[in-house]
Amino acid sequence: MIKYRMVKFYFKNLNFTLINNKTYFLGMESQSPLKILLDSRTYAIYNFRSCSYESLYHSIAKFIDDDDPTFELLVPFGNNWIHIKDDISLTTYVLRAVCPLIYVNEPGTPCILRAQTYNITKFDDDPDWDKRKHMIVQQIKKTNPDILCLQDIKNDPYHGQCLFERTFRWLTESFLLDKPKGRNMLKEILDAIPEYPYYYWHDSMVYKDGTIEGIAVISRYPISDVTSIKLSSSKEDSNERYCIRALISHPKKAFEVFNVQMTTDNKRQVMQASEILGFMDKSDKGRIPQILLGDFKIKEKYQVPGDVLEGKYHIKQQLSTLKDAWKTKESEGNGFTYPSWSSYNRFDRIYYRNLEEPPNCEVVGKALSKKTWASSHCSVYADFILSLC
């Protein structure tokens, strides 16, 4: 089930916060195209209830230093976008909106979309979750993605209780009046980043002690038409693995995001890579932009799964047109992401197709030391250019 949150922001007078600025202004040949793409980005979160359309429009124009404003204001409404053109449409939006998010769109220009993948590591892998959570949130805010795919998210209704007590509560929960509150990693992170109102969570594993582990897609934009497939398993890795797909509604054009956490079994990864490709192919009839993110667990000594995804190794005459964002960008370094304190494997990756080559792809979230880290995985993000429809 697709979920969203009602987010409230309170600002005095006409003050507002630009979270992101994503308009690519043409004709600025004297500057670096990359700098223009990454620096000219426009989003606004605002308390609209005390503001007229005219004052809002001119306040934004003044804030972004546009003497001759030609931009249009778009807002998410359900699974689509609507134009804010006057006080009536503004008031209607305020009364019915999921969250007060405004997209400042420059007509006739492409824009930048930032996608990020992050395996945030389960509760039990380090006891100080509160400290790690703060570090993870700070990294997300620093990277400031539009789409965020998370793996290894745990919902533990009995967090902090000993094995005997949690087993007892799990067996007798339906009879208890004082339900345990527990802890939910996704909820706690979402509470810290309210600028992402849309999300979809998919549980992958339900453990005997009652805890649930899964993966999620978090977005600034409306999410719709979510589907998933269960990937094949093996004796070497009994964990259940899934690939989820979400259709994202963007003001420029719709695109698909896929999130996956693959098996640790190297040979089974080859089959899972083929299954993921088949899953992506089913919705690629109209050549819609597709971005595949996740924790692929592909080791340096065994690159066949990656070769399958990139079309260098074929299974059953299956032809892949996916490209590796890190390789196409030719970023500095080796791109290793695991473990975050001394990386020697590129587990975390971003693949894409039906999109231009990303102008930027980076590995972030490296650990300060083996004892101080936000996650055992580094995070990867890439910037994509969304051309006009």
C-alpha positions as CSV (number, residue, x, y, z in Angstrom):
1,M,0.0,0.0,0.0
2,I,1.4,3.4,-1.0
3,K,1.6,5.7,2.0
4,Y,2.0,9.4,2.5
5,R,2.2,11.7,5.6
6,M,0.5,14.9,6.4
7,V,3.3,17.3,7.0
8,K,2.9,20.7,8.7
9,F,5.3,23.6,8.4
10,Y,5.1,26.8,10.3
11,F,6.9,30.0,9.1
12,K,6.4,33.6,10.1
13,N,5.0,36.1,7.7
14,L,6.2,35.4,4.1
15,N,9.4,33.5,5.0
16,F,9.9,30.1,3.4
17,T,12.6,27.5,2.9
18,L,14.0,26.4,-0.5
19,I,14.9,22.7,0.0
20,N,16.2,22.1,-3.5
21,N,16.5,24.0,-6.8
22,K,16.2,21.9,-9.8
23,T,15.7,24.0,-12.9
24,Y,18.3,23.9,-15.6
25,F,18.6,27.4,-17.1
26,L,19.8,27.5,-20.7
27,G,22.0,30.1,-22.2
28,M,24.6,30.2,-19.3
29,E,27.5,29.2,-21.5
30,S,30.1,31.0,-19.5
31,Q,29.6,28.7,-16.5
32,S,30.3,25.0,-16.1
33,P,27.2,23.0,-17.2
34,L,27.6,20.7,-14.3
35,K,27.7,23.6,-11.8
36,I,24.6,25.1,-13.4
37,L,22.7,21.7,-13.2
38,L,23.6,21.2,-9.6
39,D,23.2,24.7,-8.3
40,S,20.1,25.9,-10.1
41,R,17.4,23.8,-8.3
42,T,14.1,25.1,-7.0
43,Y,11.7,23.7,-4.5
44,A,9.8,25.5,-1.8
45,I,8.1,24.4,1.4
46,Y,5.8,27.0,2.8
47,N,3.0,27.8,5.2
48,F,0.5,28.8,2.6
49,R,-2.4,29.5,4.9
50,S,-1.5,33.1,5.5
51,C,-0.4,34.0,2.0
52,S,-2.1,35.1,-1.3
53,Y,-1.0,33.7,-4.6
54,E,0.5,37.1,-5.8
55,S,2.6,37.6,-2.6
56,L,3.8,34.0,-2.8
57,Y,4.8,34.3,-6.4
58,H,6.7,37.5,-5.9
59,S,8.3,36.3,-2.7
60,I,9.7,33.3,-4.6
61,A,10.9,35.5,-7.5
62,K,12.6,37.8,-5.0
63,F,14.2,34.9,-3.1
64,I,15.7,33.3,-6.2
65,D,16.6,36.7,-7.6
66,D,14.5,36.6,-10.8
67,D,13.7,40.1,-12.0
68,D,11.6,38.9,-14.9
69,P,9.9,35.8,-13.5
70,T,8.5,33.3,-16.0
71,F,8.3,30.3,-13.8
72,E,5.2,28.4,-13.0
73,L,4.1,26.9,-9.6
74,L,3.1,23.2,-9.6
75,V,1.9,21.2,-6.6
76,P,1.5,17.5,-6.0
77,F,-2.2,16.5,-5.9
78,G,-3.0,12.8,-5.5
79,N,-0.8,11.0,-7.9
80,N,-0.5,14.0,-10.3
81,W,0.4,17.7,-10.4
82,I,-1.7,20.8,-10.7
83,H,-0.9,24.4,-11.5
84,I,-1.3,27.2,-8.9
85,K,-2.5,30.2,-10.9
86,D,-4.6,32.3,-8.5
87,D,-5.9,32.6,-5.0
88,I,-8.7,30.0,-5.6
89,S,-6.4,27.3,-6.8
90,L,-3.9,28.1,-4.0
91,T,-6.7,27.9,-1.4
92,T,-8.1,24.6,-2.9
93,Y,-4.6,23.1,-2.8
94,V,-4.0,24.2,0.8
95,L,-7.2,22.6,2.0
96,R,-6.7,19.3,0.2
97,A,-2.9,18.9,-0.2
98,V,-1.0,15.9,1.1
99,C,1.8,18.3,2.1
100,P,2.7,21.9,1.4
101,L,5.2,21.3,-1.3
102,I,5.6,23.7,-4.3
103,Y,7.6,22.9,-7.4
104,V,9.0,26.0,-9.1
105,N,9.2,25.0,-12.7
106,E,11.0,26.9,-15.5
107,P,9.1,26.0,-18.7
108,G,11.1,24.7,-21.7
109,T,14.0,23.4,-19.7
110,P,15.2,20.0,-18.5
111,C,16.0,19.5,-14.8
112,I,18.1,17.4,-12.4
113,L,16.8,14.4,-10.4
114,R,19.0,13.1,-7.6
115,A,18.6,9.4,-6.7
116,Q,20.3,7.8,-3.7
117,T,20.6,4.3,-2.3
118,Y,21.5,3.6,1.3
119,N,21.7,0.3,3.3
120,I,21.2,1.7,6.8
121,T,22.1,-1.5,8.7
122,K,19.7,-3.3,11.1
123,F,19.2,-2.5,14.8
124,D,21.2,-5.4,16.1
125,D,24.4,-4.8,14.1
126,D,25.2,-2.0,16.5
127,P,23.6,-1.2,19.8
128,D,23.6,2.6,19.6
129,W,20.9,3.1,17.0
130,D,20.0,6.6,18.3
131,K,23.5,7.8,17.5
132,R,23.6,6.0,14.1
133,K,20.1,7.3,13.2
134,H,21.3,10.9,13.8
135,M,24.3,10.4,11.5
136,I,22.2,8.7,8.8
137,V,19.7,11.6,8.8
138,Q,22.5,14.2,8.6
139,Q,23.9,12.3,5.6
140,I,20.5,12.2,3.9
141,K,20.0,15.9,4.5
142,K,23.5,16.7,3.2
143,T,23.0,14.7,0.1
144,N,19.5,16.1,-0.3
145,P,18.1,13.4,-2.8
146,D,14.8,13.5,-4.5
147,I,14.4,9.7,-4.4
148,L,15.9,7.6,-1.6
149,C,16.0,3.8,-1.6
150,L,16.7,2.2,1.8
151,Q,17.6,-1.4,2.6
152,D,17.9,-3.4,5.8
153,I,15.1,-1.5,7.6
154,K,13.9,-3.2,10.7
155,N,10.6,-2.9,12.5
156,D,11.0,-4.4,16.0
157,P,7.9,-4.2,18.2
158,Y,9.9,-5.7,21.1
159,H,13.1,-3.7,20.8
160,G,15.2,-3.6,23.9
161,Q,13.6,-6.6,25.6
162,C,15.4,-9.8,26.5
163,L,14.8,-13.0,24.5
164,F,12.5,-14.5,27.1
165,E,10.3,-11.4,27.5
166,R,10.0,-10.7,23.7
167,T,9.1,-14.4,23.0
168,F,6.5,-14.3,25.8
169,R,5.0,-11.0,24.5
170,W,5.0,-12.3,20.9
171,L,3.1,-15.4,21.9
172,T,0.6,-13.5,24.1
173,E,0.3,-10.2,22.2
174,S,-3.3,-10.7,21.2
175,F,-4.3,-10.9,24.9
176,L,-2.2,-8.0,26.2
177,L,-3.8,-4.6,27.0
178,D,-0.4,-2.8,27.1
179,K,0.9,-3.3,23.6
180,P,4.7,-2.9,23.3
181,K,5.7,0.3,21.4
182,G,8.9,-1.1,20.0
183,R,10.9,0.8,17.4
184,N,10.5,1.2,13.7
185,M,13.6,2.4,11.9
186,L,11.7,3.7,8.9
187,K,9.2,5.7,10.9
188,E,12.0,7.3,13.0
189,I,13.9,8.4,10.0
190,L,10.8,9.7,8.2
191,D,10.0,11.7,11.3
192,A,13.4,13.4,11.0
193,I,13.0,14.3,7.3
194,P,9.4,15.6,6.9
195,E,10.2,17.0,3.5
196,Y,9.7,13.5,2.0
197,P,5.9,13.0,2.3
198,Y,5.7,9.9,0.1
199,Y,7.0,6.5,0.8
200,Y,6.4,2.8,0.1
201,W,7.6,0.0,2.4
202,H,7.8,-3.7,1.5
203,D,8.6,-6.3,4.2
204,S,11.1,-9.0,3.1
205,M,11.6,-11.1,6.2
206,V,9.5,-11.9,9.2
207,Y,11.6,-13.4,11.9
208,K,10.5,-15.9,14.7
209,D,11.0,-13.2,17.4
210,G,8.4,-11.0,15.7
211,T,10.7,-8.5,14.0
212,I,10.2,-7.5,10.4
213,E,12.9,-6.5,7.9
214,G,12.3,-4.8,4.6
215,I,13.2,-2.2,1.9
216,A,11.6,1.1,1.1
217,V,11.3,3.9,-1.5
218,I,11.1,7.5,-0.1
219,S,10.2,10.4,-2.4
220,R,9.5,14.1,-2.7
221,Y,7.1,13.3,-5.5
222,P,3.9,11.3,-5.6
223,I,4.3,7.5,-5.8
224,S,1.8,5.2,-7.6
225,D,1.4,1.9,-9.3
226,V,3.7,-0.1,-7.0
227,T,4.6,-3.7,-7.8
228,S,7.1,-6.2,-6.6
229,I,8.6,-9.7,-7.2
230,K,10.1,-12.2,-4.9
231,L,13.6,-13.2,-6.0
232,S,14.7,-16.8,-6.1
233,S,16.5,-18.1,-2.9
234,S,19.2,-20.7,-2.2
235,K,20.4,-23.0,0.5
236,E,23.4,-20.8,1.1
237,D,21.2,-17.8,1.9
238,S,17.7,-18.5,3.2
239,N,16.7,-14.9,3.6
240,E,13.8,-13.8,1.4
241,R,14.8,-11.1,-1.2
242,Y,12.5,-8.8,-3.2
243,C,12.7,-6.2,-5.9
244,I,10.1,-3.4,-5.7
245,R,9.0,-1.0,-8.4
246,A,7.4,2.4,-7.9
247,L,6.1,4.8,-10.6
248,I,7.1,8.3,-9.7
249,S,5.1,11.3,-10.9
250,H,7.4,14.2,-11.7
251,P,6.3,17.6,-13.1
252,K,8.5,17.0,-16.2
253,K,7.8,13.3,-16.8
254,A,7.0,10.0,-15.0
255,F,9.8,7.6,-14.3
256,E,10.2,4.2,-12.5
257,V,12.4,3.5,-9.5
258,F,13.4,-0.1,-8.6
259,N,14.9,-1.0,-5.2
260,V,16.5,-4.3,-4.4
261,Q,18.6,-6.1,-1.9
262,M,20.2,-9.2,-3.4
263,T,21.3,-12.5,-1.9
264,T,24.8,-13.1,-0.5
265,D,25.1,-16.3,-2.6
266,N,27.3,-15.3,-5.5
267,K,25.9,-17.8,-8.0
268,R,22.3,-17.2,-7.1
269,Q,23.0,-13.5,-7.7
270,V,23.3,-14.3,-11.4
271,M,19.7,-15.7,-11.5
272,Q,18.4,-12.8,-9.4
273,A,20.0,-10.3,-11.8
274,S,18.2,-12.1,-14.7
275,E,14.9,-11.9,-12.7
276,I,15.3,-8.2,-12.0
277,L,15.9,-7.6,-15.7
278,G,12.8,-9.5,-16.6
279,F,10.8,-7.5,-14.1
280,M,12.1,-4.2,-15.5
281,D,11.4,-5.3,-19.1
282,K,7.7,-5.8,-18.4
283,S,7.2,-2.1,-18.0
284,D,9.7,-0.8,-20.5
285,K,7.5,-1.0,-23.5
286,G,7.2,2.8,-23.8
287,R,10.9,3.4,-23.0
288,I,10.1,5.1,-19.7
289,P,13.1,6.2,-17.7
290,Q,14.1,3.6,-15.2
291,I,16.5,3.7,-12.3
292,L,17.6,0.6,-10.4
293,L,19.1,1.2,-7.0
294,G,20.1,-1.1,-4.1
295,D,22.5,-3.3,-2.2
296,F,23.6,-5.9,-4.9
297,K,26.3,-7.5,-2.7
298,I,28.4,-8.1,-5.8
299,K,31.9,-8.9,-4.8
300,E,35.0,-7.7,-6.6
301,K,36.2,-11.3,-7.2
302,Y,32.9,-12.3,-8.8
303,Q,31.5,-9.7,-11.2
304,V,29.2,-12.0,-13.3
305,P,25.9,-10.6,-11.7
306,G,26.9,-7.1,-12.6
307,D,27.8,-8.3,-16.1
308,V,24.3,-9.7,-16.5
309,L,22.8,-6.4,-15.5
310,E,25.0,-4.5,-18.0
311,G,24.4,-7.0,-20.8
312,K,28.0,-8.3,-20.9
313,Y,26.8,-11.8,-20.0
314,H,23.6,-13.2,-21.4
315,I,21.1,-15.6,-19.9
316,K,18.5,-17.2,-22.1
317,Q,19.2,-14.6,-24.8
318,Q,18.2,-11.9,-22.4
319,L,19.6,-8.6,-23.6
320,S,20.2,-5.8,-21.1
321,T,20.4,-2.1,-21.8
322,L,21.2,-1.1,-18.3
323,K,24.2,1.2,-17.6
324,D,26.2,1.5,-14.4
325,A,26.0,5.1,-13.2
326,W,29.4,4.9,-11.5
327,K,31.1,3.5,-14.6
328,T,29.5,5.9,-17.1
329,K,30.4,8.9,-15.0
330,E,34.0,7.6,-14.6
331,S,34.1,9.0,-11.1
332,E,37.3,9.2,-9.2
333,G,38.2,6.2,-7.0
334,N,37.0,2.6,-7.1
335,G,33.4,3.2,-5.9
336,F,33.8,0.7,-3.1
337,T,31.0,1.0,-0.4
338,Y,31.4,-2.0,1.9
339,P,32.4,-2.0,4.7
340,S,32.2,1.7,5.2
341,W,35.3,1.9,7.4
342,S,37.6,0.0,5.0
343,S,35.7,-0.6,1.8
344,Y,36.8,-3.3,-0.6
345,N,33.5,-4.2,-2.4
346,R,31.1,-2.2,-4.5
347,F,27.9,-3.6,-3.0
348,D,25.8,-0.5,-3.4
349,R,25.1,0.6,-7.0
350,I,22.8,2.6,-9.3
351,Y,21.9,1.4,-12.8
352,Y,19.7,3.2,-15.3
353,R,18.3,3.2,-18.9
354,N,16.3,5.5,-21.1
355,L,18.1,8.4,-19.5
356,E,21.1,10.6,-20.4
357,E,24.5,9.8,-18.8
358,P,24.4,11.2,-15.3
359,P,26.6,14.3,-14.8
360,N,27.5,13.3,-11.3
361,C,27.8,10.1,-9.2
362,E,29.3,9.9,-5.8
363,V,30.0,7.6,-2.8
364,V,29.2,9.3,0.5
365,G,28.9,8.2,4.2
366,K,32.3,6.8,4.8
367,A,32.9,5.8,8.4
368,L,35.1,7.9,10.6
369,S,36.6,4.7,12.0
370,K,35.7,1.0,12.6
371,K,34.0,2.1,15.9
372,T,32.2,5.2,14.7
373,W,29.9,4.7,11.7
374,A,26.4,5.6,10.6
375,S,26.0,2.4,8.6
376,S,28.3,-0.5,7.7
377,H,27.5,0.5,4.1
378,C,28.5,3.7,2.3
379,S,25.8,5.4,0.3
380,V,25.7,6.2,-3.4
381,Y,23.8,8.9,-5.2
382,A,23.6,10.0,-8.9
383,D,22.2,13.0,-10.7
384,F,20.1,12.4,-13.7
385,I,18.8,14.9,-16.3
386,L,15.1,14.7,-16.9
387,S,14.6,16.0,-20.4
388,L,11.3,17.4,-21.6
389,C,8.4,15.2,-22.5
